[in-house]
Amino acid sequence: MGIRDLAKRLTASIDEIDAARLQTRFSGLQLTPIGEMPLRRPIRIGGEVSRIRSTPRSGVPAFEIVISDGTGDATAVFTGRRNVGGIEHGRGILLEGVASVDRGRPVLVNPAYTLLP
């Protein structure tokens, strides 16, 4: 680590450091960055779970998670479920599915998922 790298780390905000950490964690997995993901096409994204909530959608229970990879956030909705075993705050996860926009945010409905250690 050089002097310039040290100076960047000392002057960077916590959000910038966290975004860099997430980008490093999920690099090399051949994933589409969340900030660049196309809509209405099959994609594979990964990130850390940053928010979890269980809320009804059209009268049906739904389990929602928000993941972040340092380039953006995406929401995954698992309909008909109140929870999904193994998914917890801070856990790494890979999602595969088709993204669409719901209320101005990218959403994957019932994606295939792989939990990371």
N, C-alpha and C positions, 0 to 999 in steps of 0.2 A: 504494500500500500504506500503510495507516494504522498507527498505533502498536499498536492491538489485534491486527491481523494479524501484525505483526512479533513481538509478545509470544507469540502462539499458535505461530508457527513456531519460536521459540527454546525454548519449553517442550515442544514435541511430541517424541514418540519417533521414532526412525528408521522404525519400522513404520507409524506414523500418517502420516508424510510420504510414504512409499512408497505407501500405500493411497490417499491424496489424489491423488498423481501418476497412478496407474493409473486412478482414476475419471475424472480430467480427460482422459486420453488416449483413453478409449473412450466418452466422452460424445458425443452427436450422431450416433451410428451406428445408432440405433433398435435397440439390443440389450437383451435381458433381463439384468438384473444377476444374477450367479451366486448371490448370497445370497438372491434371490427367485425363482429359476427353479422352475417347476412340474415335477412328475414325470409321465412317460407322456403328454406332449404335445409336439408339434413346437416347438422353440425355436431361437433364434439368440443365441449368446453370444460374447463376445470377451474376450481377455486376453493376458497375456504368459506365455510358457512358463517355468515355474519349476523343473520337474523332468522328467527324461527317463530312461526305463529300458526295457530289452528283456528280457522275461521270458516263459517259456512259460505258456500257459493251457490246461489239459486236453490237454497234449502238443503243442499247436500254438504256433508262435512268435507273440508279440504285442509290439507297440510301444506303450508307454504314455507319455502326457505329462500333466502337471498344469499347468493354467493358472489365473491369478489376475487378477481385475479390480479388486481393492481392496475388494470386498464379500464375497468368498469364493473358494473353490477348487473346481475341477471336474476330473475325470479323463477323458481321451479314450483309448480303446483301439482300436488298429488291428490286427485279427487277421490272422494269416498273413503278417506283415511283421516284419522285424528293424529296419528304419528307414524313414523317410519323408524324401525329399529336400527340403531347404529348412527343415525344422523343426529349430531349435537353441535352446539356452538363451537367454532374453531376447527372443526373436522374438515379435512381435505376430501373433495368429492369430484368425480368426473361425471358429466351429464351428456347424454346423446339424445337428440330429438330435433324437432322443428320449432324454431322460435317465431313468435308473432308479437305484436305490440298490443298491450292492454293498459289503458290509462297512461300512456306515454312511457311505458317501461317495457323492456324485452322480457317475454314470459315463455317458458317451456311447460307444456301441460303433459303430465304423466310421462316424463322422460325416463329412459333407461339410465341407471346410475351405477357407479362403482365407487365404493368407499376406499379412501387412501389412509395409510397409517399416519 
